Amino acid sequence: MNLTVIGTGYVGLVSGTCFAEMGNTVTCIDVDKKKIENLEKGIIPIYEPGLESMVVRNYENKTLRFSTKLSENLEKCDVAFIAVGTPMGDDGSADLQYVLQVAKEIGQNMSHSLIVVDKSTVPVGTADKVRETIKTELDKRNLDLSFDVVSNPEFLKEGDAINDFMRPDRVVIGSDNEEATEKMKVLYSAFFRSSADRVITMDVRSAEMTKYVANAMLATKISFMNEISNICELVGADVNKVRIGIGSDSRIGYSFIYPGSGYGGSCFPKDVKALKKTAEEHGYTAKLITSVEDVNDKQKLVIAKKVISRFGEDLTGKTFSVWGLSFKPETDDMREAPAIYIIKELVKRGAKINAYDPKAMDEAQHFYLKDVSGITYMNSKYETLKNADAMILLTEWKEFRSPDFDELLVQLNNPIIFDGRNQYNDIRMKKLGFEYFQIGKK
């Protein structure tokens, strides 16, 4: 098929590239001219394992193109995907201005029947707004063209997005038109050599709701386990053992029940707030969802509080080695990352920070921590240890899993580790001579 993907952010670029990989002809559109020029040179704006080589390969094969001009790329288009950002508004709701601007431009430029797909994460009722916007523009042009608006939410994990798209555990298609549904099934059939029943069809509003509910459920599991970890510390239990005890129950499972420093990223914080706001707009107070958010906000400072409890309220003259800045491994994304809050809290109290992350250093320096003084960015995890009074692990990158602990003992001023991801075995750490602090255990 001939596909147009509007928006070359995380969702748009991954989706467009994967569709091209399966033999479709895809044009990715963005208003950012510099970004488009860079993409044509093979310069990728985000870090996602496997994405760069796939973009370059499909661009060279001419199955993937980049452009700033939507008007020139709708003429032969079968399906147009809206994959622009839906940033969180001041009141917590999803800001639809970019989605509706694209819908307006589609209405101004389309010249034949078209399927328009909402790929962006959008609140319930967005498809109706997109449909109305397109129809308004067509009426202005005195054109009576048929089109359908479909909801096709993405379920991509940052750090594993290519695998998620190429081997999806499900594809949700929300449509009120049988012909549009069948065309979407054909498009996705290339990704299902077997188990085509993983394509789940439903009405548009249910599909829009599914995306928010999925992320809210996962965020709930994280916050629930973090709350349990805090209770475990108070009563003298070990949350690591509790996790194994409950995860072995097939009704619960092990996914998303690892205690830590809270969730971050582009999806969970924004989507939880948006779902809560949607409920409020319909006169309902979502108490559980509100609690999920509250627990997560507090959890981001648990490690900072442990540091303060150990070293005192005034951290002047103290230096801390920080391993990990991104909100999770295999991404450079620092949106709502716990590291931001922990580092700011320590620096506010006079501490100095030696920081290292395999991929997120530029994001930290130029965006998320650019106005925070007292941070020195190092070229390796071991460089951060020099003159440091303790090491703080905040992201579970693979290269942090089996470090040279003898090096840590030699380099650190004090053999102290604060583990915000419960990555190490506490018994082993103590045998090695470390004072070891983790989540959910005294």
BAMAR-585444 format. One line per field, with one value per residue (C-alpha): residue number from 0; residue in three letters; y, x, z. Coordinates in Angstrom, 2 decimals, always signed. Each point is the difference from the previous one (the first is absolute). Layout:
nr = [NUM; ...]
rest = [ALA; ...]
py = [Y; ...]
px = [X; ...]
pz = [Z; ...]
END
This chain:
nr = [0; 1; 2; 3; 4; 5; 6; 7; 8; 9; 10; 11; 12; 13; 14; 15; 16; 17; 18; 19; 20; 21; 22; 23; 24; 25; 26; 27; 28; 29; 30; 31; 32; 33; 34; 35; 36; 37; 38; 39; 40; 41; 42; 43; 44; 45; 46; 47; 48; 49; 50; 51; 52; 53; 54; 55; 56; 57; 58; 59; 60; 61; 62; 63; 64; 65; 66; 67; 68; 69; 70; 71; 72; 73; 74; 75; 76; 77; 78; 79; 80; 81; 82; 83; 84; 85; 86; 87; 88; 89; 90; 91; 92; 93; 94; 95; 96; 97; 98; 99; 100; 101; 102; 103; 104; 105; 106; 107; 108; 109; 110; 111; 112; 113; 114; 115; 116; 117; 118; 119; 120; 121; 122; 123; 124; 125; 126; 127; 128; 129; 130; 131; 132; 133; 134; 135; 136; 137; 138; 139; 140; 141; 142; 143; 144; 145; 146; 147; 148; 149; 150; 151; 152; 153; 154; 155; 156; 157; 158; 159; 160; 161; 162; 163; 164; 165; 166; 167; 168; 169; 170; 171; 172; 173; 174; 175; 176; 177; 178; 179; 180; 181; 182; 183; 184; 185; 186; 187; 188; 189; 190; 191; 192; 193; 194; 195; 196; 197; 198; 199; 200; 201; 202; 203; 204; 205; 206; 207; 208; 209; 210; 211; 212; 213; 214; 215; 216; 217; 218; 219; 220; 221; 222; 223; 224; 225; 226; 227; 228; 229; 230; 231; 232; 233; 234; 235; 236; 237; 238; 239; 240; 241; 242; 243; 244; 245; 246; 247; 248; 249; 250; 251; 252; 253; 254; 255; 256; 257; 258; 259; 260; 261; 262; 263; 264; 265; 266; 267; 268; 269; 270; 271; 272; 273; 274; 275; 276; 277; 278; 279; 280; 281; 282; 283; 284; 285; 286; 287; 288; 289; 290; 291; 292; 293; 294; 295; 296; 297; 298; 299; 300; 301; 302; 303; 304; 305; 306; 307; 308; 309; 310; 311; 312; 313; 314; 315; 316; 317; 318; 319; 320; 321; 322; 323; 324; 325; 326; 327; 328; 329; 330; 331; 332; 333; 334; 335; 336; 337; 338; 339; 340; 341; 342; 343; 344; 345; 346; 347; 348; 349; 350; 351; 352; 353; 354; 355; 356; 357; 358; 359; 360; 361; 362; 363; 364; 365; 366; 367; 368; 369; 370; 371; 372; 373; 374; 375; 376; 377; 378; 379; 380; 381; 382; 383; 384; 385; 386; 387; 388; 389; 390; 391; 392; 393; 394; 395; 396; 397; 398; 399; 400; 401; 402; 403; 404; 405; 406; 407; 408; 409; 410; 411; 412; 413; 414; 415; 416; 417; 418; 419; 420; 421; 422; 423; 424; 425; 426; 427; 428; 429; 430; 431; 432; 433; 434; 435; 436; 437; 438; 439; 440; 441]
rest = [MET; ASN; LEU; THR; VAL; ILE; GLY; THR; GLY; TYR; VAL; GLY; LEU; VAL; SER; GLY; THR; CYS; PHE; ALA; GLU; MET; GLY; ASN; THR; VAL; THR; CYS; ILE; ASP; VAL; ASP; LYS; LYS; LYS; ILE; GLU; ASN; LEU; GLU; LYS; GLY; ILE; ILE; PRO; ILE; TYR; GLU; PRO; GLY; LEU; GLU; SER; MET; VAL; VAL; ARG; ASN; TYR; GLU; ASN; LYS; THR; LEU; ARG; PHE; SER; THR; LYS; LEU; SER; GLU; ASN; LEU; GLU; LYS; CYS; ASP; VAL; ALA; PHE; ILE; ALA; VAL; GLY; THR; PRO; MET; GLY; ASP; ASP; GLY; SER; ALA; ASP; LEU; GLN; TYR; VAL; LEU; GLN; VAL; ALA; LYS; GLU; ILE; GLY; GLN; ASN; MET; SER; HIS; SER; LEU; ILE; VAL; VAL; ASP; LYS; SER; THR; VAL; PRO; VAL; GLY; THR; ALA; ASP; LYS; VAL; ARG; GLU; THR; ILE; LYS; THR; GLU; LEU; ASP; LYS; ARG; ASN; LEU; ASP; LEU; SER; PHE; ASP; VAL; VAL; SER; ASN; PRO; GLU; PHE; LEU; LYS; GLU; GLY; ASP; ALA; ILE; ASN; ASP; PHE; MET; ARG; PRO; ASP; ARG; VAL; VAL; ILE; GLY; SER; ASP; ASN; GLU; GLU; ALA; THR; GLU; LYS; MET; LYS; VAL; LEU; TYR; SER; ALA; PHE; PHE; ARG; SER; SER; ALA; ASP; ARG; VAL; ILE; THR; MET; ASP; VAL; ARG; SER; ALA; GLU; MET; THR; LYS; TYR; VAL; ALA; ASN; ALA; MET; LEU; ALA; THR; LYS; ILE; SER; PHE; MET; ASN; GLU; ILE; SER; ASN; ILE; CYS; GLU; LEU; VAL; GLY; ALA; ASP; VAL; ASN; LYS; VAL; ARG; ILE; GLY; ILE; GLY; SER; ASP; SER; ARG; ILE; GLY; TYR; SER; PHE; ILE; TYR; PRO; GLY; SER; GLY; TYR; GLY; GLY; SER; CYS; PHE; PRO; LYS; ASP; VAL; LYS; ALA; LEU; LYS; LYS; THR; ALA; GLU; GLU; HIS; GLY; TYR; THR; ALA; LYS; LEU; ILE; THR; SER; VAL; GLU; ASP; VAL; ASN; ASP; LYS; GLN; LYS; LEU; VAL; ILE; ALA; LYS; LYS; VAL; ILE; SER; ARG; PHE; GLY; GLU; ASP; LEU; THR; GLY; LYS; THR; PHE; SER; VAL; TRP; GLY; LEU; SER; PHE; LYS; PRO; GLU; THR; ASP; ASP; MET; ARG; GLU; ALA; PRO; ALA; ILE; TYR; ILE; ILE; LYS; GLU; LEU; VAL; LYS; ARG; GLY; ALA; LYS; ILE; ASN; ALA; TYR; ASP; PRO; LYS; ALA; MET; ASP; GLU; ALA; GLN; HIS; PHE; TYR; LEU; LYS; ASP; VAL; SER; GLY; ILE; THR; TYR; MET; ASN; SER; LYS; TYR; GLU; THR; LEU; LYS; ASN; ALA; ASP; ALA; MET; ILE; LEU; LEU; THR; GLU; TRP; LYS; GLU; PHE; ARG; SER; PRO; ASP; PHE; ASP; GLU; LEU; LEU; VAL; GLN; LEU; ASN; ASN; PRO; ILE; ILE; PHE; ASP; GLY; ARG; ASN; GLN; TYR; ASN; ASP; ILE; ARG; MET; LYS; LYS; LEU; GLY; PHE; GLU; TYR; PHE; GLN; ILE; GLY; LYS; LYS]
py = [+0.00; +3.66; +1.42; +3.48; +0.39; +3.52; +0.57; -1.41; -0.26; -3.27; -1.55; +1.39; -0.87; -3.52; -0.70; +1.40; -1.84; -3.33; +0.34; +0.70; -3.04; -2.13; +1.30; +2.92; +3.34; +2.47; +3.75; +1.49; +3.66; +2.57; +3.80; +0.05; +0.49; -0.66; -3.29; -1.12; +0.96; -1.97; -3.04; +0.03; -0.10; -2.90; +2.17; -1.29; +2.42; -2.69; -3.00; -3.25; -3.29; -1.14; +3.08; +1.80; -2.92; -0.69; +3.65; +0.14; -3.31; +0.89; +3.52; -1.46; -2.51; +2.90; -1.58; +2.81; +3.70; +3.18; +3.31; +3.23; +0.26; -1.80; +1.42; -1.74; -3.37; -0.55; -0.42; -3.71; -0.75; -2.91; +0.53; +3.10; -0.47; +2.90; -0.54; +3.47; +0.82; +0.37; +1.79; +0.37; +3.26; +2.10; -1.67; -3.53; -0.57; -1.02; +2.99; -0.81; +3.13; -1.85; -2.89; +2.34; +2.17; -3.08; -0.92; +3.50; -0.31; -3.40; +1.53; +2.84; -2.27; -3.40; -0.72; -3.55; -2.48; -0.53; -1.85; +2.30; -1.78; +1.47; -1.61; +2.62; -0.70; +1.98; +0.24; -1.50; +2.04; +1.17; -1.91; +1.95; +3.26; -1.08; -1.02; +3.33; +1.97; -1.80; +0.29; +3.74; +0.54; -2.17; +1.99; +3.20; -1.50; -1.21; -3.57; -3.08; -2.52; -3.12; -0.64; -2.03; +0.78; -3.03; -0.31; -2.17; +0.56; -0.93; -2.30; +0.51; -0.36; +2.42; -2.04; -2.86; +1.86; -1.66; -3.46; +1.13; +1.33; -2.84; -2.71; +1.57; -1.87; +1.78; +2.66; +2.00; +1.45; +2.27; +0.74; +0.45; -0.95; -3.63; +0.83; +2.13; -2.75; -2.58; +2.26; +0.48; -3.76; -0.47; +2.58; -1.78; -3.52; +0.18; +0.00; -3.16; -3.09; -1.86; +0.96; +2.64; +0.03; +2.37; +2.74; +1.24; +2.07; +2.22; +3.32; +3.17; +1.25; -3.35; -0.04; +3.50; -1.07; -3.21; +1.84; +2.09; -2.94; -2.16; +2.59; +0.83; -3.70; -0.39; +3.19; -1.32; -3.20; +2.03; +2.36; -2.87; -1.84; +3.16; +0.62; -3.58; +0.55; +2.94; -2.08; -2.83; +2.35; +1.03; -3.53; -1.61; -2.05; -0.37; +1.23; -1.98; -3.23; +1.24; +0.73; -3.59; -1.30; +1.85; -0.09; -3.80; +0.30; -0.33; +2.50; +2.66; -0.82; +1.71; +2.81; +3.54; -1.06; +0.93; +2.60; +3.07; +3.77; +0.53; +0.04; +2.73; +0.39; +1.50; -2.29; -1.04; +3.42; +1.75; -2.72; -0.47; +3.74; +0.06; -2.91; +1.67; +3.23; -1.83; -1.46; +3.44; +1.47; -2.55; +0.66; -2.99; +0.07; -2.75; -0.64; -3.00; +1.71; +3.10; -2.17; -1.64; +3.42; +1.13; -3.13; +0.41; +3.64; -0.93; -3.03; +2.11; +1.49; -3.19; -0.47; +3.69; -0.39; -3.03; +2.02; +2.88; -2.37; -1.48; +3.20; +2.68; +2.89; +2.11; -1.70; +2.80; -1.49; -3.36; -1.45; -2.81; -2.29; -0.46; -2.94; +0.47; +3.04; -1.31; -1.17; -3.56; -1.83; -0.14; +3.54; +3.56; +1.17; +2.01; +1.20; -0.23; -2.12; -0.55; +1.09; +3.57; +0.26; -1.83; +2.03; +3.30; -0.94; -0.85; +3.04; +2.23; -1.16; +0.82; -3.30; -0.39; -2.63; -2.06; -1.45; -2.60; -1.54; -1.99; +1.99; +2.82; +2.36; +2.51; +0.03; +0.74; +2.70; +1.85; -0.45; -1.67; +1.02; +2.89; +2.57; -2.15; +0.89; -2.38; -2.85; -1.37; -2.37; -2.83; -2.28; -3.25; -1.41; -0.43; +3.61; +1.11; -1.76; +2.34; +1.91; -1.21; -0.71; -2.58; -1.49; +0.35; -2.33; +1.35; -1.78; -3.74; +0.13; -3.34; +1.42; +0.73; -3.56; -1.52; +2.81; -0.46; +0.35; +0.00; +3.18; +1.53; -0.88; +1.63; +3.12; +0.99; +2.05; -2.24; -3.50; +1.06; -0.85; +1.30; -2.29; +1.53; -3.11; -2.83; -1.30; -1.60; -2.74; +1.56; -2.99; +0.06; +3.77; -0.24; -2.84; +2.16; +2.73; +2.42; +1.92; -0.78; +1.78; -1.16; +0.44; -1.95; -1.40; +1.47]
px = [+0.00; +0.95; +0.13; +0.54; +1.11; -0.30; +2.44; +3.53; +0.16; +0.36; -3.29; -0.03; +3.58; -0.15; -3.39; +0.91; +3.31; -1.52; -2.78; +2.68; +1.96; -3.00; -0.02; -2.41; +0.94; +0.13; +0.50; +0.66; -1.00; +1.21; -0.14; +3.54; +2.14; +3.27; -1.29; -1.04; +3.39; +1.73; -2.19; +0.90; +3.64; -0.67; +0.15; -2.66; -1.51; -0.55; +1.91; -1.86; +1.88; -0.12; -1.81; +2.90; +1.04; -3.62; -0.60; +3.17; -0.74; -3.56; +0.95; +2.64; -2.56; -2.40; -2.78; +0.40; +0.00; +0.03; -1.67; -1.29; -2.88; -3.21; -1.84; +2.31; -0.25; -3.73; -0.72; +0.92; -0.46; -2.22; +0.31; +1.16; +1.23; -0.12; +2.95; +0.71; +0.48; -2.80; +1.83; -1.55; -1.87; +0.19; -3.13; +1.27; -2.05; +1.50; +0.68; -1.55; +1.07; +2.57; -2.36; -2.77; +2.41; +1.00; -3.68; -0.60; +2.84; -1.26; -3.40; +1.61; +2.08; -1.64; -1.33; -1.33; -1.47; +2.32; +0.38; +1.28; +1.50; +0.52; +3.29; +0.73; -1.19; -3.23; -2.95; -3.39; -1.92; +3.05; -1.00; -3.27; +1.93; +2.36; -2.96; -1.76; +3.15; +0.63; -3.66; +0.00; +2.97; -1.51; -3.25; +1.98; +1.35; -3.45; +1.30; -1.97; +2.81; -0.44; +2.46; +0.16; +1.70; +1.48; +1.55; +3.13; +1.82; +3.65; +1.35; +3.73; +2.52; +2.88; +3.16; -1.85; -2.27; +1.19; -0.68; -3.38; -1.07; +1.36; -1.30; -3.01; -1.86; -3.13; -1.12; -3.07; -2.12; -2.87; -2.32; -3.68; +0.48; +0.40; +1.88; +2.54; +0.41; +0.73; +2.56; +1.79; -0.02; +1.64; +2.65; +0.87; -0.27; +3.68; +0.90; -1.99; +1.11; -2.06; -2.37; -1.83; -2.56; +2.37; -1.60; -2.75; -2.78; -2.40; -1.78; +2.05; -0.63; +0.86; +3.28; +0.85; -0.76; +2.03; +3.30; -0.54; -1.24; +2.99; +2.50; -1.98; -0.14; +3.77; +0.63; -2.33; +2.03; +3.20; -1.43; -1.64; +3.30; +1.82; -2.55; +0.46; +3.76; -0.43; -2.17; +2.56; +2.70; -2.18; -0.90; +3.39; -0.98; +2.05; -1.93; +2.27; -1.23; -3.58; +0.19; +1.05; -2.72; -2.81; +1.41; -0.10; -3.79; -1.06; -2.79; +2.58; +3.22; +3.38; -0.43; +0.06; +0.28; +3.64; +0.41; +1.98; +0.20; -3.27; -1.07; +0.82; +0.13; -2.34; -3.00; -0.86; +0.09; -1.84; -2.58; -0.83; -0.63; -2.05; -2.19; -0.56; -0.93; -2.38; -1.79; -0.24; -1.50; -2.77; -0.66; +1.90; +2.86; +2.48; +1.35; +2.15; +1.62; +0.63; +1.70; +2.18; +1.30; +0.48; +1.94; +2.25; +0.75; +1.11; +1.94; +2.32; +1.49; +0.39; +3.66; +0.73; -1.52; +2.19; +3.07; -1.06; -0.76; +3.50; +2.01; -2.17; -2.16; +3.01; +1.89; +2.50; +3.39; -1.46; +0.34; -2.14; +0.62; -3.23; -0.34; -2.88; -2.06; -2.59; -3.32; +0.77; +2.82; +0.36; -1.29; +1.26; -3.42; +0.14; -3.58; -1.16; +3.06; +0.52; +3.62; -1.16; -1.78; +2.64; +2.91; -1.83; -0.84; +3.61; +1.47; -2.48; +1.58; +3.52; +1.11; +2.16; -0.89; +2.23; -2.41; +0.21; -2.54; +0.75; -2.48; -1.73; +2.90; -0.85; -3.66; +1.01; +2.52; -2.05; -3.54; -1.04; +2.87; +1.46; -0.77; +1.27; +3.48; +2.31; -0.22; +3.06; -0.65; +2.51; +1.02; -0.37; -1.64; +3.35; +1.03; -2.97; +1.42; +2.97; -0.34; -3.60; -1.43; -2.49; -1.33; -3.67; -1.42; -3.14; -0.31; +0.49; +2.21; +1.66; +3.48; -0.89; -1.05; +3.42; +2.45; +3.45; -0.92; +3.67; +0.32; -2.92; +1.59; +3.27; -1.44; -2.86; +0.79; -2.46; -1.12; -3.65; -2.52; -3.56; -1.79; -3.16; -0.76; +0.86; +2.48; +2.51; -0.20; +0.07; +1.72; +2.81; +0.37; +0.42; +2.52; +2.01; +0.06; -2.60; -2.57; -2.89; -3.35; -2.84; -3.74; -2.31; +2.47; +1.72]
pz = [+0.00; -0.30; +3.50; +1.35; +3.60; +1.37; +2.84; +0.29; +3.76; +1.83; -1.15; -3.52; -0.90; +1.42; -1.58; -3.42; -0.09; +0.99; -2.58; -2.62; +1.16; -0.94; -3.59; +0.22; -1.54; +2.87; +0.16; +3.42; +0.30; +2.50; +0.18; +1.40; -3.12; +1.82; +1.39; -3.48; -1.45; +2.75; -0.57; -3.67; +1.11; +2.35; +3.13; +2.41; +2.56; +2.65; +1.30; -0.57; -0.52; -3.63; -1.31; -1.67; -2.21; -0.97; -0.95; -2.11; -1.73; -0.96; -1.07; -2.31; -1.29; -0.68; +2.06; +2.55; -0.84; +2.05; -0.79; +1.49; -2.48; +0.90; -3.00; -2.48; +1.69; +0.38; -3.71; -0.19; +3.67; +1.12; +3.75; +1.89; +3.55; +2.44; +2.34; +1.36; +3.66; +2.51; +2.81; +3.41; +0.50; +3.14; +1.34; -0.66; -3.13; -3.34; -2.26; -3.39; -1.87; -2.15; -0.77; -1.08; -2.01; -1.99; -0.44; -1.33; -2.50; -1.14; -0.67; -1.91; -2.21; -0.49; -3.46; +0.24; +2.49; +2.91; +3.30; +2.72; +3.01; +3.46; +1.04; +2.65; +3.52; +0.17; +2.41; -0.68; -2.56; -1.97; -3.14; -0.03; +0.17; -2.76; -2.16; +0.58; -0.76; -3.29; -1.00; +0.70; -2.32; -2.73; +0.21; -0.49; -3.23; -1.06; -0.17; +0.98; +0.51; +2.10; +2.80; +3.18; +3.31; +1.74; +3.45; -0.02; +3.31; +0.34; +2.71; -0.40; +2.80; -0.27; -0.38; -1.71; -2.40; -3.21; +1.40; +1.37; -3.39; -2.11; +2.36; +1.72; +2.71; -1.23; -2.45; +0.99; -2.81; +0.95; -2.88; -0.76; -3.66; -1.05; -3.20; +1.88; +2.59; -2.69; -1.67; +3.32; +0.53; -3.39; +0.88; +3.24; -1.41; -0.98; +3.68; +0.80; -1.89; +2.59; +2.81; -2.03; +2.82; +1.78; -2.11; +2.30; -1.52; +1.92; -0.17; -0.17; +3.54; +1.55; -1.93; +1.22; +3.55; -0.29; -0.36; +3.14; +2.03; -1.00; +1.17; +3.12; +0.93; -0.39; +1.96; +2.71; +0.32; +0.37; +2.61; +1.88; +0.28; +1.03; +2.72; +1.18; +0.04; +2.36; +2.32; -0.14; +1.30; +2.93; +1.08; -0.67; -3.06; -3.20; -3.03; -2.34; +1.57; +0.13; -3.74; -0.71; +2.28; -1.75; -3.54; +0.01; +0.07; -3.65; +0.61; +0.90; -1.85; +0.24; -2.52; +1.42; +3.66; +0.45; +2.76; -0.93; -0.10; -1.84; -3.63; -2.50; -3.77; -2.54; +0.48; +3.54; +1.72; -2.83; -0.58; +3.68; +0.32; -3.20; +1.12; +3.36; -1.78; -2.33; +3.02; +1.60; -3.16; +0.27; +3.69; +1.38; +2.53; -0.89; +3.50; -0.85; -3.00; +2.10; +2.62; -2.65; -0.96; +3.62; +0.93; -3.02; +0.76; +3.52; -1.16; -2.14; +3.14; +2.06; -0.95; +0.66; +3.46; +0.67; -0.97; +2.24; +2.87; -0.30; -0.59; +1.62; -1.17; -1.00; -2.82; -0.54; -0.80; -1.00; -3.49; -1.37; -2.95; -1.98; -2.38; -2.42; -1.06; -2.47; +1.41; -1.14; -1.82; -3.80; -0.51; +0.28; +1.19; +3.23; +0.11; +3.62; +0.84; +3.76; -0.46; -0.65; +3.35; +2.01; -1.36; +0.50; +3.59; +0.82; -1.77; +1.79; +3.25; -1.14; -1.56; -3.10; -2.59; -2.28; -2.57; -2.74; -2.36; -3.18; -2.14; +1.90; +0.78; -2.72; +1.03; +3.58; -0.85; -2.60; +1.25; +3.23; +2.30; -1.98; +2.71; +2.87; +1.21; +1.77; -2.54; -1.78; -2.88; -0.31; -2.88; +1.91; +3.10; +1.75; -0.59; +2.09; +3.06; +0.43; +3.30; +0.32; +3.44; -1.32; -3.23; -0.95; -2.67; -1.68; -3.39; -0.49; -3.10; -0.80; +0.49; +3.62; +0.83; +0.66; +0.75; +1.48; +3.65; +1.00; -2.08; +1.88; +3.34; -1.07; -1.60; +2.31; +3.10; +1.82; -1.08; -0.30; -2.75; -0.32; -2.44; -1.43; -2.09; +2.44; -2.52; +2.34; +2.62; +3.44; +1.66; -2.55; +0.32; +3.75; -0.34; -2.37; +2.61; -1.33; +1.95; -2.31; -0.21; -2.24; -0.45; +2.29; +2.52; +3.03]
END
